[in-house]
Amino acid sequence: MQRVMTEGAKVKKTKLTKEFDYQAFQAQYNENAIPLFVLRPKGVVQVSAINDPVLPLPNDVLISFVLDSHREKETPNERMEYSGA
């Protein structure tokens, strides 16, 4: 996580779908994204941790740190939420 933060990571919100699921998210960002939270459709928030990762599903919203260099690859389901120093 420290590497991602020091390299200019942004918090990103991604709505997962059947067409752009968690596998597609992982393939696009590889090690340049760290899942933080998953918002389930019924309003449940799950925290993802290294020792207890959450498996995001279609229709979930994934909140993650993503390196800024991958910003140009955003899909219509993604939006940068915050940029900090």
N, C-alpha and C positions, 0 to 999 in steps of 0.2 A: 504494500500500500504506500509506503514511503516513496518508492521510486515513482509511482504514478502521480503522487502529490507534488513532488519536486520537479517533475517534468511538465507541469501545467495542466493537470487533470481538471475536468469540469464535471459537474453533476448533471447527469442526463436522465430524462424520463422517456422510457420506451414502452409503447403499448404493443404487447405481443399478440400475434394472430396465428392462424393456421399456416398462413403463407410466410410469415416472418416470426418463427418461433425461437425458443431459447437456443436451439442448436444453430440456427442461422445467425443469431446475435453473437454467439461464441465464435463461429467461423469468421464473421466480419471483423471482430475486435481482438480475437486471440487472447494474448496476455495483456492487452492494453486497456482492459476494462475490469473493474472489480464490482460485482453485485453487492449492494448495500441492503436494500429492502425490496420486498415484493408486496404490491397492493393487490389483494384478491378482489374479484368483482363484488362481493358482498361487504366490502369495507374492512376486511381483516388485513392487518399489516403484519408481515413476517420479516424478522431481521435475519439477514444472512451472515453467517460467521464462518471462519476457516474450518473450525471443528464441527460446525453444524450448518452446512450450506442448505439453502432453500432451492427447490427445483421449480423455476417459474414455468407456468403453463400458458397456453393460448388464452387470451382475454385478461391475463394479468398485466399489471403495469410494473415494469422493472425500473428501479432507481439505482443508478450505478455511477461510479467514477469512470470517466473515459478520457484518455489522453487527447488533448486539443488537436493533435495532428490528424486524428480520425474524424474530425468534425465535418469535413467536406463529404464524407461518406454517409451522412445521415439519411435515413429512410423517411418517408412521410409519417411514420409512426413515432419518430424520435424528435425530441426538442431539448435543447440545452436550457437548463433551468437557472443556473447560477455560474458566474465566473468570478473567482476570487484569486487573490494573490497568495 
